[in-house]
Amino acid sequence: MPGITVTEIGVRDSCLGQVLQIKVWAPDFAALSWSQVWEVFTQSYPDRWAVQVFPPVRALVDGKNVYHLWVLDEEPEGLNLRAKT
């Protein structure tokens, strides 16, 4: 997506194993739709899974419209809506 930036922050350990933290934003920090974030993510990391978290208010960091995603090495067990249960 033109004008939207994806920056790799680094790899960290998490409850989902090792994850790559990335951030996604527009040059003017305009709000992005879910589909805009998803499209730039899939262009940058085809065939990969990522998660976005929504923390409680005490842990919220909300200075600008920057979207943090954690890119996974494997499909997260139990989170695939298309998988049979």
Contact map, one row per residue, 1 for C-alpha under 8 A:
1111000000000000000000000000000000010011000000000000000000000000000000000000000000000
1111000000000000000000000000000000000000000000000000000000000000000000000000000000000
1111100000000000000000000110000000000000000000000000000000000000000000000000000000000
1111110000000000000000011110000000000001000000000000000000000000000000000000000000000
0011111000000000000000111110000000000000000000000000000000000000000000000000000000000
0001111100000000000001111000000000000001100100000000000000000000000000000000000000000
0000111110000000000001110000000000000000000000000000000000000000000000000000000000000
0000011111000000000111100000000000000000000000000000000000000000000000000000000000000
0000001111100000000111100000000000000000000000000000000000000000000000000000000000000
0000000111110000000111000000000000000000000000000000000000000000000000000000000000000
0000000011111000011110000000000000000000000000000000000000000000000000000000000000000
0000000001111100011110000000000000000000000000000000000000000000000000000000000000000
0000000000111111111000000000000000000000000000000000000000000000000000000000000000000
0000000000011111111000000000000000000000000000000000000000000000000000000000000000000
0000000000001111100000000000000000000000000000000000000000000000000000000000000000000
0000000000001111111000000000000000000000000000000000000000000000000000010001000000000
0000000000001111111000000000000000000000000000000000000000000000000000010000000000000
0000000000111101111100000000000000000000000000000000000000000000000000011000000000000
0000000000111101111110000000000000000000000000000000000000000000000001111000000000000
0000000111110000011111000000000000000000000000000000000000000000000001110000000000000
0000000111110000001111100000000000000000000000000000000000000000000111100000000000000
0000011111000000000111110000000000000000000000000000000000000000000111100000000000000
0000111110000000000011111000000000000000000000000000000000000000011110000000000000000
0001111000000000000001111100000000001000000000000000000000000000011110000000000000000
0001110000000000000000111110110100000000000000000000000000000000111000000000000000000
0011100000000000000000011111111100000000000000000000000000000000000000000000000000000
0011100000000000000000001111110000000000000000000000000000000000000000000000000000000
0000000000000000000000000111110000000000000000000000000000000000000000000000000000000
0000000000000000000000001111111000000000000000000000000000000001110000000000000000000
0000000000000000000000001111111100000000000000000000000000000000100000000000000000000
0000000000000000000000000100111110000000000000000000000000000000100000000000000000000
0000000000000000000000001100011111011000000000000000000000000000100000000000000000000
0000000000000000000000000000001111111000000000000000000000000000000000000000000000000
0000000000000000000000000000000111111100000000000000000000000000000000000000000000000
0000000000000000000000000000000011111110000000000000000000000000000000000000000000000
1000000000000000000000000000000111111111000000000000000000000000000000000000000000000
0000000000000000000000010000000111111111100000000000000000000000001000000000000000000
0000000000000000000000000000000001111111110000000000000000000000000000000000000000000
1000000000000000000000000000000000111111111000000000000000000000000000000000000000000
1001010000000000000000000000000000011111111100000000000000000000000000000000000000000
0000010000000000000000000000000000001111111111000000000000000000000000000000000000000
0000000000000000000000000000000000000111111111110000000000000000000000000000000000000
0000000000000000000000000000000000000011111111000000000000000000000000000000000000000
0000010000000000000000000000000000000001111111000000000000000000000000000000000000000
0000000000000000000000000000000000000000111111110000000000000000000000000000000000000
0000000000000000000000000000000000000000111111110000000000000000000000000000000000000
0000000000000000000000000000000000000000010011111000000000000000000000000000000000000
0000000000000000000000000000000000000000010011111100000000000000000000111110000000000
0000000000000000000000000000000000000000000000111110000000000000000000111111000000000
0000000000000000000000000000000000000000000000011111000000000000000011110000000000000
0000000000000000000000000000000000000000000000001111100000000000000011110000000000000
0000000000000000000000000000000000000000000000000111110000000000000111000000000000000
0000000000000000000000000000000000000000000000000011111000000000000010000000000000000
0000000000000000000000000000000000000000000000000001111100010000000000000000000000000
0000000000000000000000000000000000000000000000000000111111110000000000000000000000000
0000000000000000000000000000000000000000000000000000011111110000000000000000000000000
0000000000000000000000000000000000000000000000000000001111110000000000000000000000000
0000000000000000000000000000000000000000000000000000001111110000000000000000000000000
0000000000000000000000000000000000000000000000000000001111111000000000000000000000000
0000000000000000000000000000000000000000000000000000011111111100000000000000000000000
0000000000000000000000000000000000000000000000000000000000111110000000000000000000000
0000000000000000000000000000000000000000000000000000000000011111100000000000000000000
0000000000000000000000000000000000000000000000000000000000001111100000000000000000000
0000000000000000000000000000100000000000000000000000000000000111110000000000000000000
0000000000000000000000001000111100000000000000000000000000000111111000000000000000000
0000000000000000000000111000100000000000000000000000000000000001111100000000000000000
0000000000000000000000111000000000001000000000000000000000000000111110000000000000000
0000000000000000000011110000000000000000000000000001000000000000011111000000000000000
0000000000000000000011110000000000000000000000000111100000000000001111100000000000000
0000000000000000001111000000000000000000000000000111000000000000000111110000000000000
0000000000000000001111000000000000000000000000011110000000000000000011111000000000000
0000000000000001111100000000000000000000000000011110000000000000000001111111000000000
0000000000000000011000000000000000000000000000011000000000000000000000111110000000000
0000000000000000000000000000000000000000000000011000000000000000000000011111000000000
0000000000000000000000000000000000000000000000011000000000000000000000011111101100000
0000000000000001000000000000000000000000000000001000000000000000000000010111111100000
0000000000000000000000000000000000000000000000000000000000000000000000000011111100000
0000000000000000000000000000000000000000000000000000000000000000000000000001111100000
0000000000000000000000000000000000000000000000000000000000000000000000000011111110000
0000000000000000000000000000000000000000000000000000000000000000000000000011111111100
0000000000000000000000000000000000000000000000000000000000000000000000000000001111100
0000000000000000000000000000000000000000000000000000000000000000000000000000000111110
0000000000000000000000000000000000000000000000000000000000000000000000000000000111111
0000000000000000000000000000000000000000000000000000000000000000000000000000000001111
0000000000000000000000000000000000000000000000000000000000000000000000000000000000111
